[in-house]
Amino acid sequence: MTVILIVERVLHDEMGHFPGQIRSIANFSVAEDIHIITWTGLGELPASAQPAQRPERVQVHRVFASSSEVTKSTDQPALVESEAKSLTNIASNIGATSGDTIVIPSASKHDLRIALALQNDSGPRVVARILTLSILDDLSAPNRDALRKCQMDGRIHLSCETEEMQSAVREKFDIHCPSDFVLPCSVLSGDDVPDHVQGVSFRVGMLGGPRGEKGSFRLPSIVRSIAAQSSKMKDAPKVTLVIQASLKFRMRTLSMLVQLLRAKLTPGNPCVEIIWGTQSGEDYRRALFGLDCVLLPYRLDRYATSGSGVVIDAVNAEVPVIRTRGMAMSQCLSFGNGIEAATDDEFAAAILEMAVQPAQFRQAAKQARDAMQARAADLPFV
């Protein structure tokens, strides 16, 4: 029997990448049994985390502290020791051996310390993926030295999801961290992609709700620039901007939404369409498949080395991407399946350019998806 243990604390919401990663790992793993180790307060496992096949092979262990509880802990070493012991006991009770795997798809510095604490045990190998460079920054130098040793011994496999982070980790910390853990969230590489039908209006989507690091506050300016530039074109393409907005927002977000609502009610180009509230996983997939392009005006201070689940989903859905110049995941977007931009005027120009000739970008998007599917064979836990 082979088993896989997935450590994930952030599973309290139906939406988001964290539950989707559980489904993806279960899909790609050949393990007969899947054990999810998560926080003590979790109720039902979100539907978006349930494996599509054989859900009965999944067992949930609610034994860890939540992410906020970890942050507030006044005795971090004791918490590391306690949780490492809990994980060791689970592995022992289910009969896991060195031939099995513990996967930590969004490892924090706390999770890496737990992985190091497990190394006195002859249990499963640990595959840990870091999503931000700050995780290794916050890890102590002795911990980083221990991590290098465990890597050399083959007990820990450290991963990331972008070539940009792989290079940064090597240059800054002299640690090997291959970009071999590119995990789909909502659209798996083997999923059927519906035939795309080009509508009268070119649909550009920014899904996931307004967040500062994702550049959502630039949207009113981009809308205004599309209107100004299209008014000077002889046969300007019709554009619809599809925006997902949360019903819970701060005052700054409200100001942005008011401007977008005004644009929605004003005739002209572009049209604005707002999707309100949290969607289910299936609603998100339908919205993504209904787009002609995904818009990502992300901030580089957050996404120069870190990857984006929306990029991976867009590639697997064969949807082109317009993104900030210098963003990570350039390899995923190197097939002609997107355009880079920096200023709001450049983003508007890129949208209109893609809307004029969408077919060539769609064809390139198919090539990008084929390359993404090939990468799935190299996932470190397969």
C-alpha positions as CSV (number, residue, x, y, z in Angstrom):
1,M,0.0,0.0,0.0
2,T,1.2,3.5,-0.8
3,V,0.0,6.6,1.0
4,I,0.4,10.3,0.7
5,L,0.0,12.8,3.6
6,I,-0.9,16.3,2.6
7,V,-0.3,19.1,5.2
8,E,-2.6,22.1,4.6
9,R,-3.8,24.5,7.2
10,V,-5.8,26.9,5.0
11,L,-8.9,24.9,4.1
12,H,-11.7,27.0,5.6
13,D,-13.0,28.4,2.3
14,E,-14.7,26.8,-0.7
15,M,-12.8,29.1,-3.0
16,G,-9.1,29.8,-3.4
17,H,-6.1,27.8,-4.4
18,F,-5.5,26.0,-1.2
19,P,-8.4,23.5,-1.4
20,G,-8.0,23.2,-5.1
21,Q,-4.4,22.0,-4.6
22,I,-5.7,19.1,-2.5
23,R,-7.8,17.9,-5.4
24,S,-4.9,18.3,-7.8
25,I,-2.5,16.4,-5.7
26,A,-5.0,13.6,-5.3
27,N,-5.6,13.6,-9.1
28,F,-1.9,13.2,-9.9
29,S,-0.8,10.9,-7.1
30,V,-0.8,7.1,-7.5
31,A,-1.2,6.7,-3.8
32,E,-4.0,4.3,-2.7
33,D,-4.8,6.3,0.4
34,I,-4.7,10.1,1.0
35,H,-4.5,11.6,4.4
36,I,-5.1,15.4,4.9
37,I,-3.5,16.9,8.0
38,T,-5.2,20.3,8.7
39,W,-6.3,22.6,11.5
40,T,-8.4,21.6,14.4
41,G,-11.3,24.0,13.7
42,L,-12.1,22.7,10.2
43,G,-15.6,21.4,9.7
44,E,-16.4,19.7,6.4
45,L,-13.7,19.4,3.8
46,P,-14.6,21.9,1.1
47,A,-16.2,20.4,-2.0
48,S,-13.4,22.0,-4.1
49,A,-10.9,19.9,-2.2
50,Q,-12.6,16.6,-2.8
51,P,-10.9,14.3,-5.3
52,A,-12.9,13.6,-8.4
53,Q,-12.2,9.9,-8.2
54,R,-12.5,7.6,-5.2
55,P,-13.3,10.2,-2.5
56,E,-13.6,7.4,0.0
57,R,-9.8,7.0,0.0
58,V,-9.4,10.4,1.7
59,Q,-9.1,10.7,5.5
60,V,-8.9,14.1,7.3
61,H,-6.9,14.6,10.5
62,R,-7.8,17.8,12.3
63,V,-4.8,18.1,14.6
64,F,-2.8,21.2,13.7
65,A,-3.0,24.9,14.8
66,S,-4.5,27.3,12.3
67,S,-2.1,29.8,10.5
68,S,-3.2,32.6,12.8
69,E,-2.7,30.4,15.9
70,V,0.8,29.6,14.7
71,T,1.6,33.3,14.3
72,K,0.3,34.1,17.8
73,S,2.1,31.3,19.5
74,T,4.4,32.4,22.3
75,D,6.4,29.1,22.3
76,Q,7.2,28.3,18.7
77,P,9.7,25.5,19.4
78,A,7.2,23.7,21.6
79,L,4.5,24.0,18.9
80,V,6.9,22.6,16.3
81,E,7.8,19.7,18.5
82,S,4.1,19.0,19.3
83,E,2.9,19.1,15.7
84,A,5.9,17.0,14.5
85,K,5.0,14.4,17.0
86,S,1.3,14.4,15.9
87,L,2.4,14.0,12.3
88,T,4.8,11.1,13.2
89,N,2.0,9.4,15.2
90,I,-0.4,9.7,12.2
91,A,2.2,8.3,9.8
92,S,3.0,5.4,12.2
93,N,-0.7,4.6,12.8
94,I,-1.5,4.3,9.1
95,G,1.6,2.3,8.4
96,A,3.5,4.9,6.3
97,T,7.1,4.1,5.6
98,S,10.1,5.7,3.9
99,G,8.5,4.8,0.6
100,D,5.6,7.1,1.2
101,T,5.4,10.9,1.0
102,I,4.4,13.9,3.1
103,V,3.5,16.8,0.8
104,I,3.3,20.4,2.0
105,P,2.1,22.4,-1.0
106,S,2.2,25.8,0.7
107,A,4.9,25.4,3.3
108,S,5.5,28.2,5.9
109,K,8.7,28.6,7.9
110,H,6.8,26.8,10.7
111,D,6.1,23.9,8.4
112,L,9.7,23.7,7.3
113,R,10.8,23.5,10.9
114,I,8.3,20.6,11.4
115,A,9.9,18.9,8.3
116,L,13.3,19.3,9.9
117,A,12.1,18.0,13.2
118,L,10.8,14.8,11.5
119,Q,14.3,13.9,10.2
120,N,15.1,11.7,13.2
121,D,12.3,9.5,12.1
122,S,12.5,6.8,9.4
123,G,9.1,7.8,8.1
124,P,7.9,9.3,4.8
125,R,10.0,11.6,2.7
126,V,8.9,15.3,2.8
127,V,8.1,17.3,-0.3
128,A,7.7,21.0,0.6
129,R,6.9,23.8,-1.7
130,I,7.5,27.4,-0.8
131,L,5.4,30.1,-2.5
132,T,7.3,33.3,-1.4
133,L,10.9,34.1,-1.0
134,S,10.3,35.6,2.5
135,I,9.8,32.1,3.9
136,L,13.4,31.3,3.6
137,D,14.3,34.8,4.6
138,D,12.5,34.3,7.9
139,L,14.1,30.8,8.5
140,S,17.2,31.0,10.7
141,A,20.6,30.3,9.2
142,P,21.0,27.1,11.3
143,N,17.6,25.9,9.9
144,R,18.7,26.7,6.4
145,D,21.9,24.7,6.9
146,A,19.9,21.8,8.2
147,L,17.6,22.1,5.2
148,R,20.6,21.8,2.8
149,K,21.8,18.7,4.7
150,C,18.4,17.0,4.6
151,Q,18.2,17.8,0.8
152,M,21.5,16.1,0.3
153,D,20.4,13.1,2.3
154,G,17.2,12.9,0.2
155,R,14.9,13.3,3.2
156,I,13.5,16.6,2.1
157,H,12.7,17.8,-1.4
158,L,12.3,21.6,-1.5
159,S,10.3,22.9,-4.4
160,C,8.8,26.1,-5.9
161,E,6.7,26.8,-8.9
162,T,8.6,29.4,-10.9
163,E,12.0,29.5,-12.6
164,E,12.4,33.1,-11.2
165,M,12.1,31.9,-7.6
166,Q,14.4,28.9,-8.3
167,S,17.1,31.3,-9.4
168,A,16.5,33.7,-6.5
169,V,16.8,31.0,-3.9
170,R,20.0,29.7,-5.5
171,E,21.6,33.1,-5.7
172,K,20.5,34.4,-2.2
173,F,20.7,31.2,-0.1
174,D,22.7,28.7,-2.1
175,I,19.8,26.3,-1.8
176,H,18.5,24.0,-4.5
177,C,14.8,24.6,-5.0
178,P,13.7,23.4,-8.4
179,S,10.6,24.8,-10.1
180,D,9.1,21.3,-10.5
181,F,5.9,21.8,-8.4
182,V,3.5,23.7,-10.8
183,L,0.2,22.6,-9.4
184,P,-3.2,23.3,-11.1
185,C,-5.9,24.7,-8.8
186,S,-9.3,24.8,-10.5
187,V,-8.6,23.5,-14.0
188,L,-6.5,20.3,-14.3
189,S,-4.2,19.8,-17.2
190,G,-6.3,16.7,-18.3
191,D,-9.7,18.4,-18.1
192,D,-11.7,18.8,-21.2
193,V,-11.6,22.4,-22.5
194,P,-14.9,23.5,-24.2
195,D,-14.8,24.8,-27.7
196,H,-14.3,28.5,-27.6
197,V,-16.9,30.6,-29.5
198,Q,-15.9,34.2,-30.1
199,G,-18.7,36.6,-29.2
200,V,-19.5,40.0,-30.4
201,S,-17.6,41.5,-27.5
202,F,-14.1,40.5,-26.4
203,R,-14.3,39.4,-22.8
204,V,-11.4,40.3,-20.5
205,G,-11.6,38.9,-17.0
206,M,-10.1,39.7,-13.6
207,L,-11.3,37.0,-11.3
208,G,-10.7,36.4,-7.7
209,G,-11.9,39.5,-6.0
210,P,-10.2,42.9,-5.5
211,R,-6.8,42.8,-3.9
212,G,-4.1,45.5,-3.8
213,E,-1.2,43.2,-4.8
214,K,-3.2,42.0,-7.8
215,G,-3.6,45.6,-9.1
216,S,-7.4,45.7,-8.9
217,F,-7.3,49.4,-8.0
218,R,-5.9,50.1,-11.5
219,L,-9.1,48.9,-13.2
220,P,-10.9,52.3,-13.4
221,S,-7.9,53.9,-15.1
222,I,-7.6,51.0,-17.5
223,V,-11.3,51.3,-18.3
224,R,-10.9,55.0,-19.1
225,S,-7.9,54.3,-21.2
226,I,-9.7,51.7,-23.3
227,A,-12.5,54.2,-23.9
228,A,-10.1,56.9,-24.9
229,Q,-8.0,54.7,-27.2
230,S,-10.9,52.9,-28.8
231,S,-12.5,56.2,-29.7
232,K,-9.6,57.0,-31.9
233,M,-9.7,53.6,-33.8
234,K,-11.6,53.3,-37.1
235,D,-13.1,49.9,-36.3
236,A,-12.5,49.5,-32.6
237,P,-13.3,46.0,-31.2
238,K,-16.0,45.8,-28.6
239,V,-14.6,44.9,-25.1
240,T,-16.3,43.7,-22.0
241,L,-14.4,43.8,-18.7
242,V,-15.5,41.0,-16.4
243,I,-14.7,41.7,-12.7
244,Q,-15.2,39.5,-9.7
245,A,-16.0,41.6,-6.6
246,S,-16.5,40.5,-3.0
247,L,-19.5,41.7,-1.0
248,K,-17.1,42.4,1.9
249,F,-14.8,45.4,1.1
250,R,-13.0,48.3,2.6
251,M,-13.6,51.9,1.8
252,R,-10.7,52.1,-0.7
253,T,-12.3,49.1,-2.5
254,L,-15.7,50.8,-2.4
255,S,-14.3,53.9,-4.2
256,M,-12.9,51.6,-6.9
257,L,-16.2,49.7,-7.2
258,V,-18.2,53.0,-7.5
259,Q,-16.1,54.0,-10.4
260,L,-16.6,50.6,-12.1
261,L,-20.4,50.7,-11.4
262,R,-20.5,54.2,-13.1
263,A,-18.7,52.8,-16.1
264,K,-21.1,49.8,-16.1
265,L,-24.1,52.2,-16.3
266,T,-22.5,54.4,-19.0
267,P,-23.0,53.4,-22.6
268,G,-19.7,53.0,-24.5
269,N,-16.6,50.9,-24.9
270,P,-15.7,49.0,-22.8
271,C,-18.7,47.4,-21.1
272,V,-18.3,46.4,-17.5
273,E,-19.7,43.2,-16.0
274,I,-19.4,42.6,-12.3
275,I,-19.7,39.1,-10.7
276,W,-20.7,39.6,-7.1
277,G,-19.8,37.5,-4.1
278,T,-18.0,34.2,-3.6
279,Q,-18.4,31.6,-6.3
280,S,-18.3,27.9,-6.2
281,G,-15.4,26.1,-8.0
282,E,-17.7,25.2,-10.9
283,D,-18.9,28.8,-11.2
284,Y,-15.3,30.0,-11.3
285,R,-14.5,27.4,-14.0
286,R,-17.5,28.5,-16.1
287,A,-16.5,32.2,-15.8
288,L,-12.9,31.4,-16.8
289,F,-13.9,29.3,-19.8
290,G,-16.2,32.1,-20.9
291,L,-13.3,34.6,-21.2
292,D,-11.2,35.6,-24.2
293,C,-8.4,36.8,-22.0
294,V,-7.3,37.0,-18.3
295,L,-6.1,40.4,-17.1
296,L,-3.3,40.4,-14.4
297,P,-2.0,43.9,-13.6
298,Y,-0.1,42.4,-10.6
299,R,2.4,44.3,-8.5
300,L,6.0,43.1,-8.9
301,D,6.9,43.5,-5.3
302,R,4.7,40.5,-4.7
303,Y,4.8,38.6,-8.0
304,A,8.4,39.0,-9.4
305,T,9.3,35.6,-8.1
306,S,6.1,34.1,-6.8
307,G,3.7,32.3,-9.1
308,S,0.0,32.8,-9.6
309,G,-2.7,30.0,-9.6
310,V,-4.7,32.1,-12.0
311,V,-1.9,31.9,-14.6
312,I,-1.8,28.1,-14.2
313,D,-5.6,27.9,-14.5
314,A,-5.6,30.2,-17.5
315,V,-2.9,28.1,-19.3
316,N,-4.8,24.9,-18.6
317,A,-8.1,26.5,-19.8
318,E,-6.3,27.7,-23.0
319,V,-7.1,31.4,-22.2
320,P,-4.4,34.0,-23.1
321,V,-3.1,36.3,-20.5
322,I,-2.2,40.0,-20.3
323,R,0.1,40.5,-17.4
324,T,2.6,42.9,-15.7
325,R,6.0,43.0,-17.4
326,G,8.5,41.2,-15.2
327,M,6.0,38.9,-13.5
328,A,7.1,35.4,-12.6
329,M,6.0,32.3,-14.6
330,S,7.4,33.7,-17.8
331,Q,8.0,30.2,-19.1
332,C,4.3,29.4,-18.9
333,L,3.6,32.6,-20.9
334,S,6.4,32.3,-23.5
335,F,4.4,30.7,-26.4
336,G,2.8,33.9,-27.7
337,N,-0.2,33.2,-25.4
338,G,-0.1,36.7,-23.9
339,I,1.1,40.3,-23.8
340,E,3.2,42.1,-21.2
341,A,2.4,45.7,-20.1
342,A,3.4,48.1,-17.4
343,T,1.3,51.3,-17.4
344,D,-2.5,51.5,-17.5
345,D,-2.3,52.8,-21.1
346,E,-0.2,49.8,-22.1
347,F,-2.7,47.4,-20.5
348,A,-5.5,49.1,-22.4
349,A,-3.5,49.0,-25.7
350,A,-2.7,45.3,-25.1
351,I,-6.4,44.5,-24.6
352,L,-7.4,46.2,-27.8
353,E,-4.5,44.6,-29.7
354,M,-5.6,41.1,-28.6
355,A,-9.2,41.9,-29.3
356,V,-8.4,42.8,-32.9
357,Q,-6.6,39.4,-33.6
358,P,-7.7,36.9,-30.9
359,A,-7.2,33.8,-33.1
360,Q,-3.4,33.8,-33.0
361,F,-3.4,34.2,-29.2
362,R,-5.8,31.3,-28.8
363,Q,-3.6,29.1,-31.0
364,A,-0.6,29.9,-28.9
365,A,-2.6,29.2,-25.8
366,K,-3.1,25.6,-27.0
367,Q,0.7,25.2,-27.3
368,A,1.1,26.5,-23.7
369,R,-1.4,24.0,-22.4
370,D,0.4,21.1,-24.1
371,A,3.6,22.2,-22.4
372,M,1.9,22.5,-19.0
373,Q,0.5,18.9,-19.4
374,A,4.0,17.7,-20.1
375,R,5.3,19.2,-16.8
376,A,2.7,17.2,-14.8
377,A,4.8,14.0,-15.3
378,D,7.7,15.6,-13.4
379,L,5.8,16.6,-10.2
380,P,8.0,15.6,-7.2
381,F,5.4,13.5,-5.5
382,V,4.3,11.4,-8.5
